[in-house]
């Protein structure tokens, strides 16, 4: 189960606010009870929730056993769709097991779209993703703060093609000079997200996907180097 510190709702973004472990329901209730009263929810038998198109009056977009992608966390599997009592209101939650950590998290069904919970890409999109990984890219901002903010937004988007852009940029910058601790962590995270989703969709072990990703990244870096003054501008970005 993912561990969180005390909730600070003034600072948490929408995705963090909707990713809850069981220890947070009490505090979640205190902050959200007034909002949740607007929902009209009727508790249902737990066994019927799996087969129903609507759970507790809320439309369910995923089913038990389905693989999904949670932004910045990667592939997971829906293990249950169950009701949880939040104050006076019963709401349906997805119980999601993350492949990266084998931890269980709870995602409110009503907020799944808002936080970016999605299906993995299709088999045909795997080829598109490899092509995107091997294509040229724009030089990132010189200022590391602007660069990190831009990359962070892409990582939180949940769009694997945006994550691939981060992977390309940071892979290239890492060839010019050592990355900062935060950018190195982001490089590792972006690579995991790309490789794990490709492996899951292609039904291949990650060790088979890694060389293909490396080859695509090498092509992207080579194409970027062929740009007029491409490496010079990238070196300027890497110096900040």
N, C-alpha and C positions, 0 to 999 in steps of 0.2 A: 504494500500500500504506500502510495506516495506520501511523504512526510511534509507537512507545511507548518510554518510558524504561526503565531497568532494572526488572525485575519485583520488586515487594514483595508477596509473597503474604499477609502479615499485614494489608495495607491494601486489596488489590484485592477488589472484590465479585465475585459469581459471574459476572456478565455480562462483566466485564473479563477475568476469568481464562480465559474460554472463547473470547475473540476474539483470535486469534493471527496474527501475521505469520510468514513463513518464518524470520526471524532469531531468533525466540524459542524454536524447538523445542529447542535444546540446554539452555536453562535450564528450559524446561517439563519436559523429561525428568528433570532432576535432582530436581525437586520431586514428580513424579507417578509415577515408575516403580513404586514399591511399591504404589500404588493400582491401577495399570493391570494388574498381574499377575493380578488377579482376573478379568480378561476372558479369554475363550477365543476367539481371533480367528485365522482362517485367511486368509492373503493370497489375493486373487483377481486375475484378469486385469482390467486397467483397463477394457477395453471392455465387459466383462460387467457391471460395476457399475452402469452407467446403467440397464439394463433389469431388474436384479434387485430384488426387494422387500426383500431383506436384503443388506447389503454387509458382508462380513467378520463375519457373525454378528450384526450390529446392524441393527435395523429402520430403514429409510429412509422418512422422511415426505414428502420433497420429491424432485422429479425435475429433471434437467438442463433448463435453459431456463425453469423456473418462476420467477415473481416472488414474492418474499417480503419481509417487513418485519423488520428488525433493530431492537430497541428503541433509541431515541435516535439512530439513524443513518438510518432511513427505508428506502425501497424499494431492493431489490437484486435481482439475477438469479443463480440458481444456474448457474454455468458448468461445474463439474465435480463429480463425487463420486469422490474418490480416496483411496487408502490412503497413510498416512504412517507411517514407522517411528519409534516413540517408545521408545527404548531397545531392549528385546527384544520389544516388542509392536507389531504393525501395527494401526492404527486408521483407520476411515474418516472423512474430513472433507468438509464442503461447501466448495467454493471459491466464494465469493460476491463479485460485483462490485457495489459500492455506486454508485447513480446519482448521489448528491450530489457525490462526489469522483472517480469513475471508478477507485477503488482496489480492490484485491483483498484479501479477508480470508479466514481459514480458521476454520471453526466445527466443532468435533467433533460428529459425527452423534449420538452418545450423549447429548450435553448440550444439544441444540438446544431441547428443550422447557424445560429448566431456565433457559436464558438468555432465553427468550421469542421465539425465532424463530417467525414465524407467517405464515399466508397473509394477503394484503390483505383488507379488508372486501369484502363483496359489493356489487353494484350497488344492491340494495334498501336496504342499510345506508347508502349515500351520502345518501339523503334523511333517514334517521334522524340522521346526523351533522350535516347542515345544521340540522335542527330543534334538536339539542342545542346547537349553536353560538349559536342565536338565543334560547335559553331563559334565564331568570333564574338567578342563582347566589348562593351563600352568600358573605357578606363574609369575606375571608381573615383569618387571624390578624393582630393588630396588630404583634406582634414580628416583625421581618424575618427573624430566624434561624428561628423556627418556620415562618414562611411559606415561606422558601426550602427548608427540609427537606421540608415537605409537597409543594411543587411538584416538587422533585427526585425524590421517591418516585413521584409520578405519571408523570414523564417516563421513569423507568427501568422502569415497569411494562410498557411496550410496548402498553398499551391505548390506542387512538387516541381513545377517548371521554374518558379521563383526561387525555390531552394537550390535548384541546379545552377542558377545564376550566381548565387552566393558561393557555391562550391567552386565554380570556375574562377571567380574573382580571387578568392582566398588561396586557391591552389596556385594561381599565377603569382600572387604577391609573395607566397611562401618561398618561391624560387629566387626572389630578389633579395629578401632579407628575412630574418626570423620574425615571426608574427608575435604580437603581444599575447599575453596569456588568454585574454578574452577572445581574441580573434582565432587563436589556435583551438580553443574549445568550440568555437562556432564552426570552424573548418571540420573538426571531427564529427560534430553533430550533423552538419549538412551532408557529409559523406554517408553517415549511417542512415539518414532518412532516405537518401536516394538509393543506396545499395539495397537496403532492406525491403523497400517497396518494389523495386525491380525483381528481387529474388522471390518475393511472395507472388507476384503476378506471373512471372515467367516459370514459377515452380522449379527453381534451381537453387542450389546452395549458394550462399553469399560468396564463397571462394571462387565460384564460377563467374560471378558478376563482377567482382573486383577488377580482374584484368581488363575487362571490356570498358569499365568506367575509366581506368587508368589510361587506356588507349584513346578514348574520346577526349579526356582532359588534355592529353599530350597534343592532340590535333588542335584543340582550341587555343592552347598556349602558343603553338607554332604559328597559327593564323594571326594571332594578336601581335606576335613579334614581327610579322611581315608588314604590319601597318607602318606608314611613315611616322617615325619618332614614337612608335607604340611603346617600346621598352623604356624610352626616356621618360614619358609621361607616367608610366606605371612605377618607375623608380622613384619619381617625385611623390607619388601616393604612398609608396612603401616607406618613405623617409619620415612620415608623420604618424 
